[in-house]
């Protein structure tokens, strides 16, 4: 970390905020950056992932399926090994099994994580929404992945979910109901 070089200012990125950076552990020239908000959440949102295969010498945009402008903030990208990559936006979970060439939206449509894109409760007349915050992969078994969520407004009801089958099914593992996890 003694010397740093800027590898992004010469490019016209479609958003002004980089929310996450991932470096392929098998190829340090392969970089992925997740774009986020330009000003505030949901005013100017990110547009997905930019990829460099030459350590930032050039960048190309990766289009993710079902990524909407209002929820296009990529908050986490993780290389899982074996060509598997995961990414999360505010309300979507994405998976690539071919080192980022193609992507699938693996957000559950039923079960405990299916409330990400719609109000999951109305408390005192206020709709509350789940948002994804982070994604982590088990170091010993890349089929085990974790995601954390929070709810808006008031950031109560935060939860952690675990999948032991690469995102096919999810279980809530948060020990305390209603705990705030940041």
C-alpha positions, 0 to 999 in steps of 0.5 A: 500500500505504499504506492497507489495508482488511479485506474478509473478516472480515464473512463466515463463510468455510468455512475459516480459511486463504486460500492464494491470491488472484487478481485479474482483470487485465481487471476489478479488482472480480473476485477469487478466493480459494483456501481452504486448511487451517485447522490442518494439511494434511489435517486441516482442508482448504479447500473450494475457491474463493470469488468476489467480483465487487464487490471483496470486498463479497460472496462466493460459493462456487464448487464445483469438480468432483472436489475432495475434502475431504482434498485441497481446499487451493487453492494457486494460481489464475491468470487467463490472459486471454480468460476462461480461469482455472486453479486447482490443489489438492494433487492436481487441476488445474482450468480454466475457459474462461468466466471462472469460471462453470463448471470442468473437472477437467483432471488427467491420468489417464495420463502423468507427472502421473497419479500425483498421487492415488496412491503413485508409489513405495514406497521403503524401505517408505514410500509417496511422493505427488506434490503440486502446489505452483504453477501459472504461465502464460506471459506471451506465450502463455496455452496454455503453463502450468507446474506444479511438484510435490513429493513427500511424505515427505521432499520429494524428487523435486520436478519441473516440468511444462509443457503447450503445449496448455492442459493437454491433455498434459504433459512433465516439464522438470525438468533434474535428476532428484530435485532439490528445488524449493521 
